[in-house]
Amino acid sequence: MKASKYLILTVIPVLLIAVGGFLFYKSRNRDIVEVPTPTAISVTKNTPTFSIENAPSQSLKGEITTMSGEVDWQGRTATVSSQINSPQAVQQGENLTTGASGSLTLTFPNSCTINYSKNTEIDIIQTLPANVVFSQVSGTGEFIVNGSYPISIRVSSLLTELNGDATVSRNPIKPIVTVSIKSGSATLAFNDLNYISHEVKVSAGQTYTFNYGTRKGVLK
């Protein structure tokens, strides 16, 4: 009887405390989910393929089809231009300049043709098939679009998006640019002196004269 009483008074309370502690631990940790250790992910970095010497592989290559008189060419890596005596290939990032007796025709297949008059300098900025851009520094150039996409010609602060045939001239003395549309149409864009953007639609037979000093133009 004493042994049974001893068991009741000592061993059973200890068991009850142990069971209660276990149940309390389970209730506190029932929402804890074991998260597996993440697997390391290998990341491969793509190295840019930009080349100073060569234009992007997808860019169009031009060809001087006719030339006469003084013609200077400046390559992508050159700091000065040099005179050339025979037609050659031309790529994005290069420059062509005609002298007082010079003229040339530059053709980009399925895109456009440019006829340079004398004393004309044009930078070939970009020749991606859907985004061909030129910067005319001086002189007069005739731009003829013969592809599926328009081309862009920048002269000072005037940007022309051409889909047709146009003559673009930059006055050698005054801050004047003249864009004459022979066929097709063009959209001209510029910011005025208050940085407000303007667009002008020019159609075949029309001429737009733009003063990049006053940032104003006249359409006739």
ZASE-17889 format. One record per residue (C-alpha): residue number from 1; y, z, x; residue in three letters. Coordinates in steps of 0.25 Angstrom, whole numbers, plus 5000, padded with zeros to 4 digits. Example, Ala and Ser with C-alpha at 12.3 -4.5 7.8 and 13.67 -1.06 7.14 Angstrom:
residues 2
1/4982/5031/5049/Ala
2/4996/5029/5055/Ser
***
This chain:
residues 220
1/5000/5000/5000/Met
2/5009/5003/5011/Lys
3/5006/4991/5018/Ala
4/5009/4982/5006/Ser
5/5022/4989/5004/Lys
6/5025/4987/5019/Tyr
7/5022/4972/5017/Leu
8/5031/4971/5005/Ile
9/5043/4979/5012/Leu
10/5042/4972/5025/Thr
11/5035/4958/5026/Val
12/5038/4952/5013/Ile
13/5053/4954/5014/Pro
14/5053/4947/5027/Val
15/5045/4936/5021/Leu
16/5055/4935/5010/Leu
17/5067/4934/5020/Ile
18/5060/4923/5028/Ala
19/5057/4915/5016/Val
20/5071/4917/5010/Gly
21/5077/4913/5024/Gly
22/5069/4900/5024/Phe
23/5073/4896/5010/Leu
24/5088/4899/5013/Phe
25/5087/4890/5025/Tyr
26/5080/4879/5017/Lys
27/5091/4879/5007/Ser
28/5102/4879/5017/Arg
29/5096/4867/5024/Asn
30/5090/4859/5013/Arg
31/5102/4848/5013/Asp
32/5101/4847/5029/Ile
33/5095/4833/5032/Val
34/5091/4830/5046/Glu
35/5098/4818/5052/Val
36/5091/4809/5061/Pro
37/5097/4807/5075/Thr
38/5105/4794/5075/Pro
39/5099/4782/5082/Thr
40/5108/4777/5093/Ala
41/5114/4763/5090/Ile
42/5117/4753/5101/Ser
43/5130/4745/5099/Val
44/5132/4732/5106/Thr
45/5146/4728/5110/Lys
46/5150/4713/5109/Asn
47/5157/4709/5122/Thr
48/5169/4700/5118/Pro
49/5167/4685/5123/Thr
50/5182/4682/5124/Phe
51/5185/4673/5136/Ser
52/5199/4670/5142/Ile
53/5194/4657/5148/Glu
54/5187/4651/5136/Asn
55/5191/4650/5122/Ala
56/5182/4656/5111/Pro
57/5170/4648/5109/Ser
58/5173/4645/5094/Gln
59/5187/4640/5097/Ser
60/5190/4625/5096/Leu
61/5192/4617/5109/Lys
62/5203/4607/5109/Gly
63/5205/4594/5117/Glu
64/5217/4587/5122/Ile
65/5214/4573/5117/Thr
66/5226/4566/5122/Thr
67/5237/4570/5132/Met
68/5249/4564/5140/Ser
69/5259/4568/5149/Gly
70/5261/4583/5153/Glu
71/5251/4592/5147/Val
72/5248/4606/5152/Asp
73/5237/4615/5148/Trp
74/5235/4630/5150/Gln
75/5221/4636/5149/Gly
76/5217/4650/5143/Arg
77/5218/4657/5156/Thr
78/5229/4650/5163/Ala
79/5243/4656/5164/Thr
80/5250/4642/5166/Val
81/5247/4628/5161/Ser
82/5243/4616/5169/Ser
83/5244/4601/5167/Gln
84/5232/4593/5162/Ile
85/5230/4578/5164/Asn
86/5219/4576/5154/Ser
87/5214/4580/5141/Pro
88/5206/4593/5141/Gln
89/5199/4603/5131/Ala
90/5208/4615/5126/Val
91/5204/4628/5121/Gln
92/5210/4640/5114/Gln
93/5220/4648/5122/Gly
94/5225/4636/5130/Glu
95/5239/4629/5130/Asn
96/5244/4614/5131/Leu
97/5258/4610/5134/Thr
98/5264/4596/5135/Thr
99/5275/4592/5144/Gly
100/5287/4583/5142/Ala
101/5278/4571/5142/Ser
102/5266/4577/5137/Gly
103/5258/4576/5124/Ser
104/5243/4579/5120/Leu
105/5234/4580/5108/Thr
106/5225/4592/5107/Leu
107/5213/4592/5097/Thr
108/5204/4603/5092/Phe
109/5193/4596/5085/Pro
110/5192/4599/5070/Asn
111/5204/4608/5071/Ser
112/5217/4601/5075/Cys
113/5225/4592/5084/Thr
114/5238/4595/5092/Ile
115/5247/4584/5097/Asn
116/5257/4590/5108/Tyr
117/5270/4583/5110/Ser
118/5278/4584/5123/Lys
119/5282/4598/5127/Asn
120/5273/4605/5118/Thr
121/5265/4618/5121/Glu
122/5254/4623/5112/Ile
123/5245/4635/5114/Asp
124/5231/4634/5109/Ile
125/5230/4648/5103/Ile
126/5217/4648/5095/Gln
127/5207/4637/5091/Thr
128/5196/4644/5083/Leu
129/5192/4634/5073/Pro
130/5198/4641/5061/Ala
131/5210/4646/5068/Asn
132/5217/4637/5077/Val
133/5231/4642/5083/Val
134/5241/4635/5092/Phe
135/5254/4640/5097/Ser
136/5265/4630/5100/Gln
137/5274/4634/5111/Val
138/5283/4622/5111/Ser
139/5284/4607/5108/Gly
140/5278/4599/5096/Thr
141/5264/4598/5092/Gly
142/5257/4591/5081/Glu
143/5245/4599/5075/Phe
144/5235/4592/5067/Ile
145/5224/4600/5059/Val
146/5211/4592/5058/Asn
147/5201/4604/5055/Gly
148/5198/4613/5044/Ser
149/5207/4624/5048/Tyr
150/5222/4625/5049/Pro
151/5228/4628/5063/Ile
152/5240/4637/5067/Ser
153/5252/4634/5076/Ile
154/5261/4645/5080/Arg
155/5275/4641/5085/Val
156/5283/4654/5089/Ser
157/5283/4662/5076/Ser
158/5279/4651/5067/Leu
159/5264/4649/5063/Leu
160/5259/4636/5057/Thr
161/5246/4635/5050/Glu
162/5243/4620/5049/Leu
163/5234/4612/5041/Asn
164/5238/4598/5044/Gly
165/5247/4590/5054/Asp
166/5260/4596/5059/Ala
167/5270/4595/5070/Thr
168/5275/4608/5076/Val
169/5287/4608/5085/Ser
170/5294/4619/5092/Arg
171/5309/4616/5096/Asn
172/5310/4618/5111/Pro
173/5324/4624/5110/Ile
174/5326/4630/5096/Lys
175/5316/4640/5089/Pro
176/5312/4630/5080/Ile
177/5298/4626/5075/Val
178/5295/4614/5067/Thr
179/5282/4611/5059/Val
180/5281/4598/5052/Ser
181/5268/4595/5043/Ile
182/5263/4581/5044/Lys
183/5251/4583/5035/Ser
184/5244/4595/5029/Gly
185/5251/4608/5028/Ser
186/5255/4621/5036/Ala
187/5258/4636/5034/Thr
188/5269/4641/5043/Leu
189/5271/4656/5045/Ala
190/5281/4665/5052/Phe
191/5288/4679/5051/Asn
192/5303/4679/5049/Asp
193/5312/4688/5057/Leu
194/5309/4700/5048/Asn
195/5294/4698/5050/Tyr
196/5291/4692/5036/Ile
197/5280/4682/5036/Ser
198/5283/4668/5030/His
199/5274/4656/5027/Glu
200/5278/4642/5025/Val
201/5270/4630/5019/Lys
202/5273/4617/5025/Val
203/5267/4604/5020/Ser
204/5265/4590/5025/Ala
205/5279/4583/5027/Gly
206/5286/4597/5029/Gln
207/5292/4603/5041/Thr
208/5295/4617/5044/Tyr
209/5306/4621/5054/Thr
210/5305/4636/5059/Phe
211/5315/4643/5067/Asn
212/5307/4654/5074/Tyr
213/5320/4661/5079/Gly
214/5325/4664/5065/Thr
215/5311/4663/5059/Arg
216/5315/4654/5048/Lys
217/5310/4640/5044/Gly
218/5314/4628/5036/Val
219/5304/4619/5028/Leu
220/5307/4604/5026/Lys
***
